[in-house]
Amino acid sequence: MKILFTGGGSGGHFYPIIAVAEAINDLVRERKLLEPELYYAAPDPYNRDMLTANSIKFVPISAGKIRNYFSILNFFDYFKTGWGVIGAILRIFFIYPDVVFGKGGYASFPTLLAAKLFRIPVVIHESDAIPGKVNKWAGKFAEKIAVSFPDAAEYFPTDKIAHTGNPIRKAALLPAREGMYEFLKLKHDLPIILVVGGSQGAQTLNEVILMGLPKLLENYQIIHQTGKENFKDVSGRAKIILADSPHAERYLPFDYLSDLATRMAAGAAALVISRAGSTIFEIAAWGLPSILVPIPEPVSHDQTKNAFAYARSGACSVVEQNNLTPGVLVSEIHRILDDEKQKHAMSNAARNFARVDAAKVIGNALLDIALSHEE
């Protein structure tokens, strides 16, 4: 049995694939099946260690990115995509998987097209409230379509849709509460706010947090993932801003939070401030209220729609970047954390939105299709 994964070159595509691969490896033991051969087709491996840990073989497939704005690079990327399609056809001919799982993104197009040509069953997953171009196209021939947001269902054939939620890796799924205060050097007597901007951090969030620090630290502790590239600048400026503050030790900047540190921060936090990428689903699984600051529409066509789709569940508050000031952020934090009833309602809404079995549901579907195709 062979299962091939493919997706764009971002963590939002890669980590859900790893989550599904983890589930498949668990399900194979649970269902007493022969161990399948797993492959990941993309322009680069993204995280080779995670692929190796889950027995996934990397298959390099070239792909060009089609931008939503004028760029001379679009011209060259058409040729890159064409070359990628030829490469995908050759590689898939020799691998000949029993099922292909596509996470969307430009990098998945050559592999999905090759699967279509060979009539290999395709399953796709859409993380965003409004699907991207590749998944909209692949939805026309995919055997099954999984979506994270119910809003995305209207773009696909109703008989193929399953609202599964977003697959989350086991290492990121559950908050870790034992020893969290000691590990993160936190105090027990003040609410903790976790600020994350994705693995690379978010410059706008960093700036607003820095400007709001003196006011925020009067009432809260801040765990702040700045992003590796921003850490030196942010931590240095924070020292200057808090030089005369009696509460400087309440601010804890990190360049990057490991899986364990993230789970401990989630276990300690009363509120999360984040962009509106795939982190939404981890926040929901943690059952935490959140304030989302989506990347603006001209840059990202997904995050604003995702943020408001999540907000409709009652689990979060959305502050658009154009309206984001230290005063607005501090006010919104107070509004949520000073009202126990509101905080409790948002936590419940987050848990209700989360579908922590998403990876297992998708993994079972892939195994069933693969077994059927194998026969």
N, C-alpha and C positions, 0 to 999 in steps of 0.2 A: 504494500500500500504506500502510495506516494502523495504527499500534500505539498503544494507550492504556495507560498505567501508572496504577495507583492504590494508595494505601497510607495508613496512619496517619501522624499528624503528628509522628513522631520520627525521629531519625537511624537507628535500627535498621530502619526501613522505607524511608527515603529513600535512604540511601547504596547499599544493594543494587540499588535501581531504577536509580540512576546507573551502577552497575557493569554492569548488563545493557544499558543504553542505549549505553555505551561499546563493549561487545562487539558489539552490533548494527551500530553504525556501522563497526566494523572488518570484520565479516563481510560487510556489503554490498559493500565494496570487494573483499574476498577472493573472493566468489562472483559478482562483476560483476553485481550487481542494481541496479535503480533505487533511488535514495535514498528511504527511507520517510518518511512524516510521523509524528513522535513527539509524544505528548501526555501530560501528567501531570495527573490529576484529584485534587484534595484541597482541604481548606478554606483552606490557605495554601501558598505556593510553597516554604517551608522555606529553600531556598538558590537564589535566582533566578539568581545567577551560574553555578552548576553546570548549571542547566536550559539557560541560554543557550549555554554552552560545548558542550553536547551536542545542540543544535538541538531542544530539547524545548519545546513550547508549553504554558504553564500554563492549566489549565481550572479555575476556581474552582467547587467543589461543597461546599455546606454539609453538615455532619454533626454529630450530637449524640453525646456520649460517654455510654455506659451504664456506670455504676460498679457495683462489686461490693459496695457498702455503701449504707446509706440516705442519700439526699441529695435535697433539694428540687430540685436542679439536674437530676436524672434526669427529673422531670416535664417541665421546659421543653425538655430535650434530645430527648424523644420528638417534639415538634413540629419541632425543628430538623432531625431526621433525616427526618421526613416531607416537609418543604420541600426537603431535599437530594435526596430520591428524585425529586420532581417536576422539580427543576432538572436532575438527571442524565439523566432520560428525554428532556427537551428537548434538552440539549446532545449527547447520544449520537445522537439522531435525526439531527441536522445533521452531526455528525462521521462517524458510522457507521463505526467502526473495523473492521478485519478480524480483530483479536484484542485481548483485554483481559488484561493481566497484573496480578494482584492480590497485594499483599504482606501483606494482612491488616490488622487494626486497624479500629476503629470508622469511620474516615474512608473506608474502601474499600467499606463496605456499600451506599450509594446507587448507586455506579457499577456494582458487581457485580450488583445487583438489576436495574438498567436493561439491562445486557448480557444477563442471563438472559431478560428480557422480549422483547428483540429477537433472541434466539437467536444472539447473537454468541459465537464460541468464547472460552472463558475458561481461562487458565492461572494457577494460584496457586502461591505459594511460602511455606512455613512455616519460620520461623527457629528456633522454640522446640521443646523436647523434647515439650511437650504443647501442641497447637494452641489458638489462641484461638477465641472463639465464631464470629466471622465466617468464618474459614477452615474450621472444621468444617462450617458450613452450606454454604459455597461448594464444598466438596469433593464434595458430592452431585451437582453438575451440571458441575463443571469438566472440561475435556477431558484435561488433564494436571495432575499435582500434584508439585511438587518439594519436598523436605524437606532440612533441614540436618542433623538428628539422625535416625539410624535408628529411635530410639524413637517418633518421630512417625508412622511408617508404619502402625502398628496402628489409627490413628483414621480412616484413609481406605481407599477401595476399592483392593485390591492391584493390579488391572490398570492403574491410572492412576498409580501411584507411581514416582518416580525419586529415588534418594538422590544429590542433586547437591552437597551442601554449601551454603555461603552465598556468594553473589556478593560479591566484594571489588573495589573500585575499583583501577585500575592504579596510581594514585599512592600507595596504601597497601599494595600487595601485597608488594613485595620490600624487604628491608632495604638501606640505603645505607651501605656501609662506607668508601668513599674519603673521607678528610678529616673523618671523624666526630669524632675526638678533638679536632681543632683547632676545628671548628665549635662543639662543645658545651663546649669548654674542660675536657676530661677528662684524667685521668692514665692511663697505660698499665698501671700496676703493681697496680691494685686492681679486683676485680670490680665491675660496675655493676648496680644494681637500678633498673628502670623502674617507677614507680608511676603508674597511670592510673585515674581514676574515671569515665571517660566525658567527653564534651565539657564538662559542667558541673562536673566534679570530684565527689568524694564526701566529705561532711563527716566521716563516721566514719573512713574511711581516713586522712584528713588528721590527725585527732586522734591516732590510734594511731602514725602515722609521726612526728609531732612529739614524742610522749612517748618514742618509742624511738630518736630521733636520736642521743643521746650514745653509746649502745651500738652502734648500727648503723654509725656512721661510724668506729668503731675498725677495721673490717674491709672496709667497702664504700663505694662512691660511690653517691649517690642522685640520680636524675633524677625529679623529682616534679611531675606535672601537677596543679595544685591546683584548677583551675576558675577562670574569670575573676572570679566573685563572691567567691571565697575567697582570692585571691592576696595581697591587701594584708594581711589578718589573719594568714595562715599564714606569709608571709615575714617579717613583723614579729615574730611570736612566735618564729620560728626564730632570728632574730638575737639575741634575749634569751637563749634556751636555749643557744645556742652561743657566747655572748659570751666565755667563758673557754676554749673548746675549741680545741685545736691543729689540729682537723680540720674546721673550719667550711667551708673551701673545697671540701670533698667533697660538700656538699649544694647541689644546683642546682634551685631551685623555678622553675616556669614557670606562667603563668596558663593558657596554651593552647599546645599543640605543633602547628605547621603540619605538612602532609603530609611535607615534606622533613625537618623536625626529628624527627618521629615515626619515619621510616624510619632516620634516623641513630641515634636512641636505640635502636631495635630492633637495628641492626647492632652496636652497642656492648654491649648488655645481656647479662647472664648469666641474668637472671631477671626476670619481670614479676609485679607485684602489681596485681590489677585486680578490679573488679566482674565480674559474669557475664552481661553483655549481649552485644551483637553483637561486642564486642572479642575475644571468645573465638576467633573465626574468623581474625582478623588475627594473634593470638598463635600460633595453630596454623600459619598460613602462614609465619610467621617462624621456626618450629621452635624456640621457646623454652620452657623449663620455666616454670611459673607457679603462683602461689598465688591462688586465687579467693576473694573474700569476697562472696557473693551478697547482694543486698538481701533482707531477711527476708520470709517468706511473707505476713504481713498487708499489706505494702506492694506487693510484687511476687509474682505467682503463677508467674512464669516462671524467675527467675534461679536459685533453689535447684535446681530440676529440671535446668536447663541445666548448672549447675556439676557436679552429680553425674553427669550423663550424659557430660560431657567427662572427668571424673575416671576413669570406668570404662575409658576408653581408655588410662589410665596416663600421661597428659600433664600432669596438674596435681594439686595438693593443694588441698583445700577447707577453709577455716576459716569456720565460720558466725559471723555477727556477734555473737551472744550470747557466743561463746567467744573473741572477738578481744581480746587484750590485748597490750601491747608485748612482754611476756615470751614469750607463745605465738608471736607473729609472728617474733621474733628467733630463737627455737628452731627454727621451721619453715624459716626461711631457711638457718640453719646446717646443718640436716639434709639439705637438697637440695644446697647449693653445696659442702659439705665432702666430698661423696661423688661422685667423678667418674663412677663407674659408674651411680649413680642419676640424675645430671644428664644423662648421655648417653642413658639409656633414656627419660627424659621427653622429651628433644628429638626422638628418633626417633618416639616415640608421637605427638607433636604433628604432625610432618610427615606421618605416616601418616593422621592424622585429617583433615588439611587436604585440600580439593579445590579446587586453585587454578584449575581450568578451569570452575568452576560457572557463571560469567557467560556463558562461550562456549557451554556445553551448553544453557542456558536460552535464550540468544539464537538459536541455531540452531533450537530447537523453535518459538519464536515466529515466526521467519521462515517456516518450513515451513508452519505453520498459517495464517499470514497470506496466503501465496501461494496455498494451496489454497482459502481462503475467497474471495480476490479473483477466482479463476477461476470 
